[in-house]
Each structure stands twice: as C-alpha cells, then as structure tokens.
Amino acid sequence: MRQDIKHIPNQDLRFTPLRSLNDFLLDATWNTPNFSDFQRLNNRIVSNLIYYQTNYFVFGIALFLLVGINYPVDFLFGLVVVMAVLMGFIYISSAPRVGNNPLASVENFFRSAKEDRPIIVLIAVLGISYLILSFIGKLFIFFLGIVLPIQIIILHATFRKRNLANRVTNKIDQIGIQSTPMGLFLSALGLRSPALLEFN
C-alpha cells in the first residue's frame, strides 16, 4: 500500500480535457449494452468515466450546487447534520477509554438521568424522535445532491458508445503513460484489474 502511495506523485497525474458538448451529448452514439457480457460492459463504463471525467466532475458540482440553491435551508441543515455525525464519530472513536468501555461515561450519564429524572428523559426522547423525523427530509435533500449526479453519470457512462479517441485515452491511462485521478480511483476500487479490462 505504501509503495502505491509513493508511486502516485511520480506519475503524470492530470485530468483529461473538457470534452465539447457535441462529443459529450449532441453527437454521441447511444445504445443499450449487453448486460450479460460483464467484461465489455465494465470496459465501456470505465472508458467513459476516464474519457469524460472532467465533464462528469463539472456536471456533478453544478447539480450539487443547483440542489443547494433550490433548497438552501434543507441542504445546509443536512450538510451540518452529516458533518456533526462524522465529527462525533471521530471524537468518540478517538476519545480515551473510561474503564473497559470508551462510552462508559456516556452510558453512566444516561443511566443516572433515567433513574433521577425519568420525565425529563421521556420528553427528551420524544423531542429527539421529532428531530430525527425532520432530519430525514433535510438529509434526503442533501443526499439528493450527491446521489442524483452519480446516477446520471453512471447512466451516461453505460449507454454512451465509445469512440476511437475514448479507447486510446483509456489505453494510455491504463498502461500508465498518463494517469488520471479517475483512473487511479477506479484502480483503487479494483475496477481496472487485468481480469476485467482488455483493449477492445
């Protein structure tokens, strides 16, 4: 793993050029792939993800911001909740252990509160339940800005037929002459292994 990390800076790492609108959409050739031939389907998706990665990046950011502009309060609230959960997880996972349980102090606090102030605990539980239900809608808006672009990108990469320039770009990236961020990312996911890829 360390060898792979050290190797990345030595590569010619760069984004592919921003493809024209005609190449990306207007003059594109579309067809339904053979879903039973997983290798060829994988080749098409990976090639398109690499060839159009800059277009996908711009499109994803634009749609992400568009959702945020249309639903600013819900979007910002969802972002804050997600960040709070992540920070809370990091804090709890890195907090010093109390006894044999890193959450022992939290458990002791809730146990004592339940015994000493049961009415307050009940009100708190009902309030938290209401907040969670309201969070769901706001979190849905936030994740919509993430999931929707990814789904559209995968659909484009699946049904967009590859051209010669697409195949050549993918092959150059595959053999390491010019590595791209998307190529390295897909390799890390195991989607560009020799068992899955072939130049066809």
C-alpha positions as CSV (number, residue, x, y, z in Angstrom):
1,M,0.0,0.0,0.0
2,R,2.8,2.4,0.9
3,Q,4.5,1.7,-2.4
4,D,1.4,2.6,-4.3
5,I,1.0,5.9,-2.4
6,K,4.7,6.8,-3.0
7,H,4.3,5.9,-6.7
8,I,1.4,8.3,-7.4
9,P,3.4,11.6,-7.2
10,N,5.9,10.2,-9.7
11,Q,3.1,9.7,-12.3
12,D,2.0,12.3,-14.8
13,L,-1.3,12.9,-12.9
14,R,-3.7,15.1,-14.7
15,F,-7.4,15.5,-15.7
16,T,-8.5,14.8,-19.2
17,P,-9.5,17.8,-21.3
18,L,-13.1,19.1,-21.0
19,R,-14.9,17.5,-23.9
20,S,-17.1,19.5,-26.2
21,L,-20.9,19.4,-25.8
22,N,-21.2,17.8,-29.2
23,D,-18.8,15.0,-28.1
24,F,-20.4,14.7,-24.7
25,L,-24.1,14.7,-25.7
26,L,-25.2,16.1,-29.0
27,D,-23.2,13.9,-31.5
28,A,-23.0,11.0,-29.1
29,T,-23.9,7.5,-30.2
30,W,-26.1,5.7,-27.7
31,N,-27.0,2.0,-27.5
32,T,-28.1,-0.5,-24.9
33,P,-25.1,-2.6,-23.8
34,N,-25.1,-6.3,-23.5
35,F,-25.6,-6.6,-19.7
36,S,-24.8,-10.3,-19.8
37,D,-21.2,-9.6,-21.0
38,F,-19.9,-8.1,-17.8
39,Q,-16.3,-7.6,-19.2
40,R,-17.4,-5.5,-22.2
41,L,-19.9,-3.5,-20.0
42,N,-17.1,-2.8,-17.5
43,N,-14.8,-1.7,-20.3
44,R,-17.4,0.7,-21.6
45,I,-18.2,2.3,-18.2
46,V,-14.6,2.6,-17.2
47,S,-13.5,4.0,-20.5
48,N,-16.3,6.6,-20.4
49,L,-15.6,7.5,-16.8
50,I,-12.0,8.2,-17.7
51,Y,-12.5,9.9,-21.0
52,Y,-15.3,12.2,-19.8
53,Q,-14.1,12.6,-16.2
54,T,-13.7,16.4,-16.3
55,N,-17.2,16.7,-17.8
56,Y,-18.6,14.5,-15.1
57,F,-16.8,16.5,-12.4
58,V,-18.2,19.8,-13.7
59,F,-21.7,18.3,-14.1
60,G,-21.7,16.8,-10.6
61,I,-20.6,20.0,-9.0
62,A,-23.1,22.1,-10.9
63,L,-26.0,19.7,-10.0
64,F,-24.8,19.6,-6.4
65,L,-24.9,23.4,-6.2
66,L,-28.2,23.6,-8.0
67,V,-29.8,21.4,-5.4
68,G,-28.2,23.6,-2.7
69,I,-29.5,26.8,-4.3
70,N,-33.1,25.5,-4.7
71,Y,-33.2,24.1,-1.1
72,P,-30.7,26.2,0.7
73,V,-32.0,25.7,4.3
74,D,-32.6,21.9,4.0
75,F,-29.4,21.5,2.1
76,L,-27.3,23.4,4.6
77,F,-29.1,21.7,7.5
78,G,-28.4,18.3,6.0
79,L,-24.7,19.2,5.5
80,V,-24.4,20.3,9.1
81,V,-26.0,17.1,10.4
82,V,-23.7,14.9,8.3
83,M,-20.6,16.9,9.4
84,A,-21.8,16.7,13.0
85,V,-22.2,12.9,12.8
86,L,-18.8,12.5,11.2
87,M,-17.1,14.7,13.8
88,G,-19.0,12.9,16.6
89,F,-17.9,9.6,15.3
90,I,-14.3,10.7,15.0
91,Y,-14.4,12.2,18.5
92,I,-15.9,9.1,20.1
93,S,-13.7,6.7,18.3
94,S,-10.6,8.6,19.3
95,A,-11.7,9.5,22.9
96,P,-9.7,7.9,25.7
97,R,-11.3,4.8,27.2
98,V,-13.1,5.0,30.5
99,G,-12.6,1.6,32.1
100,N,-13.0,-1.1,29.5
101,N,-15.6,0.9,27.5
102,P,-14.8,4.1,25.6
103,L,-18.5,5.1,26.0
104,A,-18.8,4.2,29.7
105,S,-19.0,7.8,30.8
106,V,-21.9,8.4,28.3
107,E,-23.7,5.3,29.4
108,N,-23.3,6.3,33.1
109,F,-24.7,9.7,32.4
110,F,-27.8,8.4,30.6
111,R,-28.4,5.7,33.3
112,S,-28.3,8.2,36.1
113,A,-30.5,10.6,34.2
114,K,-33.1,7.9,33.6
115,E,-33.2,7.0,37.3
116,D,-33.2,10.5,38.7
117,R,-35.3,12.4,36.1
118,P,-37.5,10.0,34.1
119,I,-40.0,12.6,33.0
120,I,-37.2,14.8,31.5
121,V,-35.7,11.7,29.8
122,L,-39.1,10.9,28.3
123,I,-39.6,14.5,27.0
124,A,-36.0,14.4,25.6
125,V,-36.7,11.1,23.8
126,L,-39.9,12.5,22.2
127,G,-38.1,15.6,21.2
128,I,-35.2,13.7,19.7
129,S,-37.6,11.5,17.8
130,Y,-39.3,14.5,16.3
131,L,-35.9,16.0,15.3
132,I,-34.8,12.7,13.7
133,L,-38.0,12.6,11.6
134,S,-37.5,16.2,10.5
135,F,-33.8,15.4,9.8
136,I,-34.8,12.7,7.3
137,G,-36.4,15.1,4.9
138,K,-33.4,17.5,5.1
139,L,-30.9,14.7,4.8
140,F,-32.8,13.4,1.7
141,I,-32.3,16.8,0.0
142,F,-28.6,16.8,0.9
143,F,-28.0,13.2,-0.4
144,L,-30.1,14.0,-3.5
145,G,-27.4,16.5,-4.5
146,I,-24.8,13.6,-4.2
147,V,-26.7,10.5,-5.4
148,L,-28.5,12.1,-8.3
149,P,-25.4,13.3,-10.2
150,I,-23.7,9.9,-9.6
151,Q,-26.7,8.0,-11.0
152,I,-26.9,10.2,-14.1
153,I,-23.1,9.9,-14.6
154,I,-23.3,6.1,-14.4
155,L,-26.2,6.0,-16.9
156,H,-24.3,8.2,-19.3
157,A,-21.2,6.0,-19.0
158,T,-23.3,2.9,-19.5
159,F,-25.2,3.9,-22.6
160,R,-22.7,6.2,-24.3
161,K,-20.9,4.2,-27.0
162,R,-17.1,4.6,-27.0
163,N,-15.3,6.2,-29.9
164,L,-11.7,5.7,-31.0
165,A,-10.4,8.7,-29.0
166,N,-12.1,7.3,-25.9
167,R,-10.4,3.9,-26.3
168,V,-7.0,5.4,-26.9
169,T,-7.2,7.7,-23.9
170,N,-8.3,4.8,-21.7
171,K,-5.4,2.6,-23.0
172,I,-2.8,5.3,-22.4
173,D,-4.1,5.8,-18.9
174,Q,-4.2,2.0,-18.3
175,I,-0.6,1.4,-19.2
176,G,0.5,4.3,-17.0
177,I,1.8,6.7,-19.6
178,Q,-0.6,9.4,-18.4
179,S,-2.5,8.6,-15.2
180,T,-5.7,10.4,-14.3
181,P,-7.4,10.9,-11.0
182,M,-10.4,8.8,-12.2
183,G,-8.1,6.1,-13.4
184,L,-6.3,5.9,-10.0
185,F,-9.7,5.9,-8.2
186,L,-11.1,3.1,-10.4
187,S,-7.9,1.1,-9.9
188,A,-8.2,1.5,-6.1
189,L,-11.7,0.1,-6.4
190,G,-10.4,-2.9,-8.4
191,L,-12.4,-1.9,-11.5
192,R,-9.4,-1.7,-13.7
193,S,-7.7,-5.0,-12.9
194,P,-6.3,-7.1,-15.8
195,A,-9.1,-9.6,-15.2
196,L,-11.7,-7.0,-16.0
197,L,-10.1,-4.8,-18.6
198,E,-9.0,-5.5,-22.1
199,F,-8.4,-3.1,-25.0
200,N,-11.3,-3.8,-27.3
